[in-house]
Amino acid sequence: MKEGFRYIKEIFTGCYRLLQGMYITLLNMLRPKVTQQYPENRGKKVYPERFRGLLTMPHNEQNQHKCTACGICMMNCPNGTIEIINKTIETKIDTVTPEGETRTVTKTKKVLDRYIYDLGSCTFCALCTSSCPQNAIEWSNAFEHSVFTRNRLYKQLNMEGSELIIKNKE
Amino acid sequence: MMWIDNILRTYLGDTWALIAEFVLIAIALLTVYAVLALILIYAERKICGFFQCRIGPNRVGKWGILQSVADMVKILLKELIHINRADHFLFRLASFVIIAASICTFAALPFADGAHIIDFNIGIFYLLAVSSLGVVGILMAGWSSNSKYTMIGAMRSGAQLISYEISAGLSLLTIVILSGTMQISEIVAQQSEMWFIFKGHIPACLAFLTYLIAGHAETNRGPFDLPEAESELTAGYHTEYSGIQFGFFYLAEYLNMFIIAGIASTMFLGGWMPFHIPGWDSFNGIMDYIPSAVWFFGKTFFCVFLALWVRWSFPRLRIDQLLNLEWKILMPICLINLILMTLIVVL
C-alpha cells in the first residue's frame, strides 16, 4: 500500500518538476536574443569602455600629443611591440640675464620622432598604458585589424609633424 | 476536384482516368511531404535557436527562409559512399522502407475538409500498423551497415519503438472507445460539437498526454533520442548513410514528428474541425469561416511546437530509464485510463 502511494506520488511530483523545467525553457525562449550580427551591427554596438582594441595616441586640434618619449612603455612591453625613435631638436630661447641684457641660448631637447607599434606582436596586456606617466597612449575600441601583409601591422602612432603639448607653467 | 475527374474521364477511359488520378494524388502527396519537411526543418532550427537565445538561420533569404532549400540542394549533390562489406541490397532498401512507411502514414491524415486520402473503416489500425513499419527499416539499416554504432543504435531503437507503440496504441484506443468508430473521417465528424479532449473529460486529457509522450518517443527525438545519441553512437542507425539516402532518414524523422502531431490533433483536437462550443451558434459560425486546412495545420504545428519545447527542455534518458518509463509508468496509466474511459462511455 505504502509502495503504491509512493509510486503515485512520484508520478505527480515528476510531472510537476517537468512542468517547472518547461516553464523555464519557455521563459528562455521569450528572452531577447543574445546573438550579435557582426557586419550589420557595425556602428550600432556599444563596446565597453575598457575593451582593448588598438593602441592609440590621442592628438589635440593643434596636432599635439602628450608623449615625452621617455621610453617607459617600450621598457615595460614584454614583447618588444613598442619602439620609440627619438630625435634631438635645438631650440633657441631668449633669456634675460640678471645684468639686463638679452641673450640667446641654444637648448638641445630629446623629442619623439616616431612611435612604432607592432600590432602583430601585441598581446593587449595594457602594461604600456598603465605605466605611462603622461597618459599619452590609450586603448581604442577599433578591432577590425585584418590586413593583407605583415608590414601593414606596423603602425606609427604619432601623426606626421606632431609635437609635444607645451604646458603653461602659470 | 470533380472537374479534373470529368476532364480525365472524357479524354481517357474510366480505367485510365482512375490510374491517372492515382498518380496525380501520389505526386501531390509527395510534394506536400517534401515541402512540409522543408518547413519543419526550418521551424525546428529557428525554434531551437529561440530556445537557446539565438536567432537561428538568417542568412539565406529573408529571415533564412531558404536555408532548408539550400540544405536540400546540398544533400542532393552529395556522393553516395560505398560501404565495404555491407549488405548492399538491405542497405539500399532500408531508407526506402522507412520513407515508404512514413508516407503511408502521412497519407491517412485528414488535411482538410474533403482532403483525406486514405480513409476506411479500420483507419486507426491502419495508422498504427503502418507507422510501426518504420522500425523494420531502422533494424535493416542498422544490421546491413556493418558497423557497431549502427547496430547498437538500431537495437535500442527497436526496443524503444516497440515498447512505446503499446502506449501510443492504447491511448488512441481510448479515443476509439469514446467515439465508437475507427474510421478517421468519422472520428473527425464526431468532434463537430466539441473536440474529444473536452468531451472525454479527464481520460481524454490523460490519453492526449500519454500519446504525446509515447509519440515523441516513437519519433526518436527529444529526451528519447538515444538511438542516435551523438556522443555515444555518432548518429545511431544511419551513421553509414550519406547523400540522399541520409536525406531520406532525415526527412522521415521530421515527417514522423509531423505525423505524430497530426494524429494527436486529429484524435484529440478535432482534426480540421473548427473550434465549436455547443449553444454558441454565432461564435461557431465565425469559427467556420476559417478554412479547415488552417485549423488542421494550426493544431498540428501547435503539437509540433510542444514536441520541440520538450526536446529543448529535458536531458536525454538512459536506456533503462526509458524502458522503465514505458513499462512501469506509461503503460499502467494507459490501461487504467482505458478502463476509466470505458466506464464513462458505459455509464
Interface residues (C-beta under 8 A of the other chain):
Chain A: I11 L18 G21 M22 I24 T25 L26 N28 M29 R31 P32 K33 V34 T35 Q37
Chain B: I47 G49 F50 F51 Q52 C53 R54 I55 N58 W309 V310 W312 S313 F314 I329 I333
